[in-house]
Protein backbone atom coordinates (compact mmCIF):
# COMPACT_ATOMS: atom_id res chain seq x y z
CA UNK A 1 0.00 0.00 0.00
CA UNK A 2 2.77 2.51 0.86
CA UNK A 3 5.48 3.46 -1.59
CA UNK A 4 7.75 4.84 1.11
CA UNK A 5 7.77 6.31 4.61
CA UNK A 6 9.65 9.43 5.74
CA UNK A 7 10.63 10.24 9.31
CA UNK A 8 12.29 13.37 10.67
CA UNK A 9 15.21 13.13 13.09
CA UNK A 10 17.14 15.56 15.27
CA UNK A 11 20.65 14.32 14.45
CA UNK A 12 21.19 12.80 10.99
CA UNK A 13 24.67 11.43 11.76
CA UNK A 14 23.43 9.67 14.92
CA UNK A 15 20.48 8.25 12.98
CA UNK A 16 22.73 7.06 10.17
CA UNK A 17 24.78 5.01 12.65
CA UNK A 18 21.60 3.43 13.99
CA UNK A 19 19.85 2.78 10.67
CA UNK A 20 22.96 1.61 8.79
CA UNK A 21 23.55 -0.98 11.50
CA UNK A 22 19.97 -2.09 12.21
CA UNK A 23 18.70 -2.22 8.63
CA UNK A 24 21.74 -4.09 7.29
CA UNK A 25 20.60 -7.04 9.40
CA UNK A 26 17.43 -7.12 7.27
CA UNK A 27 19.28 -6.86 3.96
CA UNK A 28 18.54 -3.15 3.52
CA UNK A 29 21.22 -0.61 2.70
CA UNK A 30 21.81 3.10 2.32
CA UNK A 31 20.89 3.99 -1.27
CA UNK A 32 20.97 7.78 -0.97
CA UNK A 33 22.73 10.29 1.24
CA UNK A 34 23.02 14.05 1.18
CA UNK A 35 23.22 16.83 3.79
CA UNK A 36 19.54 16.52 4.76
CA UNK A 37 18.43 12.97 4.02
CA UNK A 38 19.20 9.27 4.03
CA UNK A 39 17.34 6.75 1.87
CA UNK A 40 17.24 3.02 2.67
CA UNK A 41 16.01 0.02 0.73
CA UNK A 42 17.07 -2.81 -1.54
CA UNK A 43 16.61 -1.82 -5.18
CA UNK A 44 14.59 1.32 -4.37
CA UNK A 45 14.13 3.58 -1.36
CA UNK A 46 11.36 2.61 1.04
CA UNK A 47 12.49 4.54 4.12
CA UNK A 48 13.60 8.17 4.12
CA UNK A 49 15.30 9.56 7.23
CA UNK A 50 15.27 13.36 7.09
CA UNK A 51 17.01 16.04 9.12
CA UNK A 52 14.16 17.94 10.76
CA UNK A 53 14.03 21.14 12.77
CA UNK A 54 11.08 19.79 14.75
CA UNK A 55 10.95 15.97 14.68
CA UNK A 56 7.74 14.35 15.88
CA UNK A 57 7.95 14.03 19.64
CA UNK A 58 8.23 10.42 20.77
CA UNK A 59 4.98 9.20 22.30
CA UNK A 60 4.99 5.53 23.34
CA UNK A 61 1.24 5.73 23.93
CA UNK A 62 0.47 6.78 20.36
CA UNK A 63 0.59 3.28 18.90
CA UNK A 64 2.78 4.49 16.04
CA UNK A 65 5.52 2.10 14.94
CA UNK A 66 7.17 0.95 11.75
CA UNK A 67 7.19 -2.78 11.02
CA UNK A 68 9.84 -4.22 8.70
CA UNK A 69 9.79 -7.69 7.20
CA UNK A 70 12.70 -10.04 7.78
CA UNK A 71 13.77 -12.92 5.52
CA UNK A 72 14.07 -15.34 8.46
CA UNK A 73 14.16 -15.58 12.25
CA UNK A 74 17.90 -15.09 12.30
CA UNK A 75 17.49 -11.71 10.63
CA UNK A 76 15.01 -10.67 13.34
CA UNK A 77 17.57 -11.65 15.98
CA UNK A 78 20.37 -9.81 14.15
CA UNK A 79 18.18 -6.72 13.71
CA UNK A 80 17.51 -6.54 17.43
CA UNK A 81 21.17 -6.96 18.39
CA UNK A 82 22.35 -4.52 15.70
CA UNK A 83 19.77 -1.90 16.70
CA UNK A 84 20.95 -2.01 20.30
CA UNK A 85 24.60 -1.83 19.20
CA UNK A 86 23.74 1.13 16.95
CA UNK A 87 22.31 3.27 19.73
CA UNK A 88 18.74 2.03 19.99
CA UNK A 89 16.97 0.60 23.01
CA UNK A 90 15.09 -2.61 23.60
CA UNK A 91 11.31 -2.59 23.35
CA UNK A 92 10.75 -6.36 23.10
CA UNK A 93 13.33 -9.10 22.67
CA UNK A 94 13.09 -11.49 19.69
CA UNK A 95 10.55 -14.24 20.08
CA UNK A 96 7.25 -15.75 19.03
CA UNK A 97 4.24 -13.51 19.59
CA UNK A 98 1.32 -15.93 19.83
CA UNK A 99 -1.08 -13.05 20.51
CA UNK A 100 -0.22 -11.70 17.01
CA UNK A 101 -0.83 -15.07 15.34
CA UNK A 102 0.70 -18.49 14.95
CA UNK A 103 4.29 -18.34 13.73
CA UNK A 104 4.63 -14.56 14.25
CA UNK A 105 8.28 -14.01 15.26
CA UNK A 106 9.28 -10.43 16.05
CA UNK A 107 11.58 -8.05 17.90
CA UNK A 108 10.96 -4.46 18.91
CA UNK A 109 13.36 -1.53 19.37
CA UNK A 110 13.29 2.23 19.78
CA UNK A 111 15.59 4.39 17.66
CA UNK A 112 17.56 7.31 19.13
CA UNK A 113 14.70 9.74 18.37
CA UNK A 114 12.05 7.58 20.00
CA UNK A 115 10.57 5.97 16.87
CA UNK A 116 9.41 2.44 17.59
CA UNK A 117 10.48 -0.21 15.09
CA UNK A 118 9.60 -3.86 14.69
CA UNK A 119 11.18 -6.58 12.57
CA UNK A 120 9.06 -9.66 12.01
CA UNK A 121 8.91 -12.95 10.18
CA UNK A 122 5.67 -14.82 9.66
CA UNK A 123 6.12 -18.58 9.51
CA UNK A 124 3.54 -21.26 8.94
N, C-alpha and C positions, 0 to 999 in steps of 0.2 A: 504494500500500500504506500509506504513512504519511499521517496527517492533518496533522501538524505536527511540527516538531523544536524543542526548547528547548536553549539553551546558556547556561551561566553565565559571566559576565565579571567582572573585577576593577574596572573603571572604566566605568560605563554611559555617561558623557558622551563618553569617548574612543571607545567602541564605536559610539555613535550617529554620530559623525563618519565613521567608517569605513563602517558599513553603509548610512547614508543615501547616501553617495557611490557605493560599489561596486554596491549593488543597484539604484539608479536606472538604471544603464547596462543593466540587464536588464528594465526596465519595472516593477520592484517599488518600492513606496513604504511609508513609515511609516504604518500604519493605527491604531496604538495607542501611547500613551506615558503612563507615570505614573512615580512616584518609583523604582520597582523593576523596570520592564520596558519593553521596546520590542517591538512586533509588526509584522512586515513581510509584505507580500503584494500581491495585485492586488485582488480583490474579497473575500478572506478571508485571515486570517493563517495563514501556513505556516511562518514562522520567528519564534520568540520568543527574544529576547536578554534575559537576566535578570541583575540585580545579584546576585552570589553572594559569600558570605563565603569560600568555598573552591572557586574554579573548578577544573575538571579541569586537571591539570598537562599542559602541552603535551608530547607524546611523538611526534616524527616517525616513530619506528619502529613505532608502533601500527597504522598502516594506516588510521586513522580520518580521514575527510574528508567534507565535504558537497559534493555535486555539484548545480549549478543549471542548468536548461535556459536556452538563449538563443534568441531568435527568428531570429538570423542571425549570420554570422561577424563582422560589424561590431560587434554587441553583445558578443561575446566579447572583441574587441579593446578596446572601450570599458570593459568590466568590469575588465580587467587594468590599464589605465591609471588608471582611477578608484580602484581598490583601492590602488594604489601611492601615488596622490596623497592618499588618505584615511588614510594611516598604516600600510598593510599592506606586506608584503615579497613579492618575486617568488619563486615556487616552480616556474616553468615558463612561459615566454613563449607567447603565442598561436601556434598552428600546428596542422597536421595531425598526428595521432597514429596512424600506420599500424598500430602494434602493438595499438591498441585497436579497430581495424576500419577499413574503407574509408570515407572521408568523415567521420571523427571529428575535429572541429576543437575544440580546447580551450585553456584557459589556467588556470594554477594560481597561487594566492596564499596567504599566511598572514596572518591577521588579527592585531591587536595583542596578543591573548591566546594566540596560537599555534595557533588552529584553522586547519586547512587547508581551503581552498575551491577548487572548480573550477567554471568555467562552460564549457558545451560546446554544440555544435550538431552534430547528425548530419545529413549530407547524402548523397544517393544518388549 
